[in-house]
Amino acid sequence: MTMTIGARPRAVLAALGTLGLALTAAVSPASAAGGTPTTPTQLFNGYRNCSTDADRPSYRSAHEGLVVMGIPGTTDTSADPLMGVRYQVWPVSDPTQVTTVARDRVSPGFEAPVTLPASALADGQTYAWQARSVIGDAVSDWTAPCYITIDNTRPANAPTISSPNYPPEGWTEGGEPVEFTLGANGADDVEGYEFSWQQDLPVIGVSIGEYGIPQPVDPYENTKYFKRADTLGGSATLKLIPPSGSGPMTLWVRSLDRAYNGSATASYRFYVGSAGPTITPSVPNPEFGEPTDFTFRPDPGLQAKSPVVSYSVQTVGGRNDRTFEIPADADGTATTRLTLDGEYGESLQVSSKSANGWVSDRTWWGVSYDTTPTVTSAAYPENGSSGGAGVPGTFTFTPKVKDVVSYTYTFNNGDPEVTVPAAADHTASVDWTPPTDGWYDLTVYATTGSGLRTASYDYYFTVN
């Protein structure tokens, strides 16, 4: 699965394609509409902030050109004139080589993006660009120059990955965070690293706010997927909790340069042994519908490395399956009371969480039930052929579970259901006369005093 960091990245990509087609050549400014144009504001290049420091340019890739933008201004705030914006870009090493691109018919207050053509931006070169507002023949002052260095080349080598406590391709007990060291592997322009337990690594996107203003963020603030190198071309260290408690684990990593070009991806695989908690019911065979205490105990190895502080419990097969957390006592154990109400049985899946954040694999516990009522009839025995049309018979229902208060039955699915109360001994009997001969299916289920419904039983017989 590919994850996107930041909202609306598709809008950004769509804008890149559109601008590349429509704005790679200069156009004439809009017709005069009143007011005096003022210098554009909110300058961005490649959806990142403009840098006005010539010694600290912004690094961007420009394989298909580079989107630059600014908001044009006017002194006439009472009207909404259509304006134009003119952009110029030149190499810092030769200011005479100016390329001009313009955007026409723009409303003041909204970003006016254009694409600087890729042919004017050489890989590895530093450029300056600036913008001015245009209304008819009137123009504003130029903005201060923004400085960019074009970097179309990704880091030459995939990063190195090592771990002192989880050897590659080896088995480890687990219970403590995995320590990783990521290295640039000789690529001197590496700014940082992105990583994930999934092979599809995150995509760095940019949200677009009101008036088309980009909302750039530093991806390295998202420590779940990114880590800045300790120096340009340097290494980074991580402490990570694997996504599951046991089995094979693979971390995928690539390095990023200052333009966010990604290197080839490297991977690091290791194995973690099973260390799930134990699950012990207070009675060997919990009964259907009866409250039962369950005690959870941590794996001793996990408890020794970092105390277990809670358990995640998931019920499966019950009437209202749920997942919930319960805190652990100081010794790492916990007890909870559950009423197992699955018609055919129920299971628990339980994992522990340690103080250091480690989550164990899940332990499974389950029980199966036969909650169906027993049906007997002297006149019409099960799977037999007897009686006849108009010949009455009595059918007796007997429970397999406690506290049955009623039975609901129907002869031949599709007939209306009928509910009868249970007697003091929790059984019930019904008299029924078949209207015709042929094959019949009596379906019946029971309901307990607490409202639990049992599984249905199908009683088949043939009327002569």
N, C-alpha and C positions, 0 to 999 in steps of 0.2 A: 504494500500500500504506500502511495506517495503522500507525504504530509506537506502542507504549505504553511510556512511561518508568516503570519499576518493575513489580513483579510483582503479580498478582491484582487488577488494576483492575476486572475484571468483578464480582468479589465486592463491591467497594465500591459499584458502581452498583446491584447487586441489593439491597444493604442499604438504600440510599437509598429505593428504591421500596417495600420492605417496611415500613420504619419509617414512611414517610409515611402508610401505610394503618392501621397498628396503634397508633401511639403519639402521636397528635396531641391526645389528651385525657387528663386526669389519671385515674389508677386508684388503688384503695385498696392500701395496702402489704400485704406477705405476712403470714401469721400468725406470731406470735412463735415463735422457734425457739431461744432461748437466746443468751447472750452480749450484750455491749454494742456497739451499732454505733459505728464509728469513721469519721472524715471520709474521703470518697472521695479517691482518688489517680488519677494518669494521666488528666488532663483534656485533652480534645481538642474542637475545634470545626471542623466541615467537614473532618475528618481531618487537621487541622493543629494544631500545639501551641497550647495556651491561652496568652494573654498576660495577665499580672497587672499590667501597667503601663498605667494609664489614658491616658498620653500616647503610647503606642505600641500601639494596638489591632491585632488581626489582621483583615485585610480578607478578607471572604468574600462570595460571591454566595449568594442565598437565594430563587431563583425558586420553588422547590418546598419551601421550608422549609430549615432548617439542622440537620444532625445534630450533636448534642453528646453527650459520653459521659464516663464516669468509672468507676473500679473501686470498688465499695462495700467497706467493711471491717467486721470484727467482732473483738472480743477473744477470742472462742471459736474458737481455731485447731484444736481437737481435733474439731470437728464441721463439717458442711457445710450450715449452715442456708440456707434460701431467704430472700432479703432483698428489699428494694425500694430504689429510688433516686428522690429527688424533685429536680426541677430548677426553678429560677425564672429568669426573664429580664425585664429592664425597661430602658427607655430611660434613658440617663445623664442626659438633660435633664429627666426626670420619673420619679423612683424610685417614685412611687405606682402607676404603671401596670404591675403585676406580672402576668405570665402564668406559670402553673404547669403543668408536664408531669411525669408520673411513669412509672417503669418498675417493674413488679412481677415477683416470682419470678425473682430473679437469684442465681446462685451467687457467693459472695465470691471475689475474685481474677480475675473475668472482667469485661471491659468491659460496661457497661450503656447502650447507645445509645438515644436518643430523638430525635424530630424536633421542633424548635421550629417552630410553624406559620408559614408565610409571612405570614399575616395580621397577625402580631404583630411583623414585622420590616420596617420601611420603608426603601426605598432611600435611601442617603446618611446614615442615622442611625447613631449609635454606641450600643451596648447593653452591659450587664453581665449575666452569668449566673453562677450558682453551684449547687452540688449538695450533698445531704446523704444519708447512709445511713439506712435505716429497717428496724427489726425489730419487727413488731407495732406497739405504741404508742410504742416507744422510738426516738429519733432522735439522730443525731450532730450535731456542730456543722456549720454551713455551711462550705464551702470558701471561700477567698479568691475574690473575683470575677474572672472572665475577661472581657476586653474585646474586642468585635468591632465593626467598622464594616461595614455592609451595602453592597455595591457590586454592583448588578445591571446596570449600564450599561457596555458595552464602550467602548474608546477610539473617539472619534468619527470618526477618519480613518485610512485605511491609511497605513503608514509610507512614507517616502521612501527610495530606494535610489540610491546613486551610486558610481562607481568611477573613480579617477584613471588606472588602467593598463589597463582593459578597457572601452572605450567601449560604450555600449548599441547593439545592433544592428550592431556593427562587427566586422571580422575582426582577430584578433591572433595573433601567432606562438605565444604561449604560452611555457611553460617557467618561469614564476614564479608564486607565489601571487597570487590575485585579491584586491585590496584593496577592501573595501566600507565605506561609511559609511551607517549606518541612522539615520533621523531620525524623530521623533515626529509631524511634520507638524501641529503645533499642538495635539496632544492632551496636556494638561498632567499627566495622571495615569499616563503610561506609565512602568512600572518596568523593562521590558526587552523583548527581542525573541526570537522563535523563528524558525528558518529551516531550510530543507532544499533539496536539489537535486531533490526530488520534490514534487509539488503537494500531496499529502496530508501535512499537517504533524503532528508528534508530538502525542500525547494525554498530558497530565500525569496520572499515576496514583499511587496510594499502595499500598504493600505492607501487608498485615495480618499481624502476627506472632502469636506464641503468646498465648493468652488474649484474642484479639481486639484486641490493642493495635496501633494504626496505627504505621507506620514512615515518617513524612513525611521527605522529602528536599527540598533546595533545587534546583529544576530548573536553576538557573544554574550548578550545579556540572558539569552535562553540557554541556561546551563544544562538543560536536559539533552540538548543535541550539539552544542557548540562549546569550544574552549579555545581561548586565545593563546598563542604561543608565548613563552616567556620573553622572547625577543624575535625580531624578524629572522626567519630561517631557523628558529629554535624549536624546542620541544614543549610538551605540555603533559601534565600528570592528571589522572582522573581516579576517582573512587566511585564505583558503580555497583548497584544492586541488580543482579540479573532479573529478567522479567518473570521467570518461573523458578520454582524451588529445586528442580533436579533435572538431570538429563543433559543432552548436548546444548552448549551455549556458543553463539557466534556474535562477535562484535565486528561491525563494518565501519571503516574509517576512511576518509579522504582528507587531504590537506587543501587549504584555500589560500590563494594569494590575496593581495589587497583589493583586487577587482572582483573577488569572490569566484574566480575561475577555480574549478575543482580538479584535483589530480585524479589519476586512476585510483580505484578503490582497493584497499587492503582489508584482509579479514583475519580474525584471531579466534580459534575454536578451542574449547576446553569442555570438560565434563564435570558435573556435580552429582554426588551421590544422593540417594533418597534419605530424607530426614524428617518425615512428616510426624505429627503428633499421634498418640494413641487415643482411642475412643473407647470408653468403658461404660456400658449402661449399668444402672443400679440393680437390675435383675437380668438373668441370662437371656430371656426371651420376652421383651416388652410386648404387652398386649395392645391390640387395636383400641384406640380411644382412651387408653389409660395414661395419665401423666407419669412420666418416667424421668429420673435424673440421669444425666450423662456427664461424665467427668473426662476432661481432656488433659493429657500430660505431655510435656514437651520432649522432643528428642534430647537425650542427655548431652550430646555433643553441641547442639545449638545452645542449650541452656548454659553450658560452661563458657562458651565464647561471648555470648551476650544474652542477658535474661529475656525470656519470652514475656511480653507485656500484654498480648491480646490474642484472640482467636477469631477467625472468620468462619462462620458456620452457614452452610447452604443446605436447605432441605429440598429433597427431590422426590416427587411422587405423591405428595400430600395434597390436601384440598386447596391450601393457599401457600404454595412454595415461596420461600423468602430467603434472603441472605442477610445476616446480621452479625454484629461484632459484640464480643463479650470480653471484659478485662480479665487478666490473669492475676492470681494472688502472687505474693512475693516469691513463692517457690516455683512459679511458672504454671501451676495448675489452675483449672477453672471448672466450675460446675454450672450446668443450666438444666432447667426442667422443660421437657417437650412432650406434647401429646401427639403421638403418631396416628394420623387419621387417613392415610392412603388406603383406598379400597382394596388394592392388591399388594400393598406393602409400601415401604418408604425407606429412603436412604439419607445419610448425612455425608457431606464432604467438608472436611475441616482442615484449615491451614493455620499455622502459628505465625505471629509477627514478633520479631525480636526488637530490643531497644535500639539496636544499630540500624534498623530498617529492613533487615533480612526477612523475607517471606518464604516459608517452607513450601514444599509441594503438598498437595492435598492427600489426606487419608480418607478412604472410603469405608463406611459402615452401612449395612443394610439389613432389612428383615422383610420376609414375604409373608403374606396373609392369605387365607381363604376365608373371606367374610360373607360368602354367599349363604343364604338360608338353605336349609334342607327341606325338600318337598316330598311328601308321601301321599299315596292314595290307594286304598284297597280296590276301589272300583275301576280305576284307571292307572295301573302301574306304569312307571317310567319305562319308555322305550318298548312298551307292550301294545297289544291290540286287543281291545275288549269293549264291553258295554254296547251301546248303540245310541242312535239319535233319540232324544227324549228320555234317556236313562240317566238319572241324577248320580252324582259322585261327590264325595267329600275330599278336599285337599287340605292337608295339615302342613303348616309352616313352622319350622323349628330353627332357632338362631344358633350360630356358631360364635357369636360375640355377646358381650354383656350389655345389659340395660336396653334391650330392644323394646320399643313401645308401640310400634306399628309395622304393618307390611303393606306394600303397594304392588298390585299385580294386574296383569292383563292377559287374556286368552287370545292368542294370535296377534302379533304386533300390528298395531294400527287401530285396535279396539281401544275405547276409552280406558284409562287407568282407574283402578278402584283401590282405595286405602281403607284398611280395617285395623282396629286397635288390637294390640296384643293382650293376652290374659295375664293374670298374676305370675304365671310361670314363663311369660315372655313368648308363648306360642300363640298361634291363631289357626282357626279352621274356617274354610269357606265351602259352601255348597254351590255346585254348578251343574247345569244340565246342558249337554251339547245339543245345538239346534240341528246339526246334520252330521252325517258320518264323515270320515276323512282324518287327515293328519292335523294335529294341534301342537302349539307351542305355548306353554304357560311360562311367562316371564315374571319374576318376583324379586323384589329387594326389600330390605328392612331399614328402619330408621331408629336411631338410639335416642335416649332422653336428652342428650346434649345436641341433638340435631344432626349427627353424623349419619350419612347414608352408606350402606354397604354395597358391595358389588352385586350385580344382578345374576340370578340363576335362571337358566332355561331348562324347562322340564318338558320333554317331548313324549307324546303318546298318540295312539291311533284309535279312533272310534269306529267300531264295526258298523 
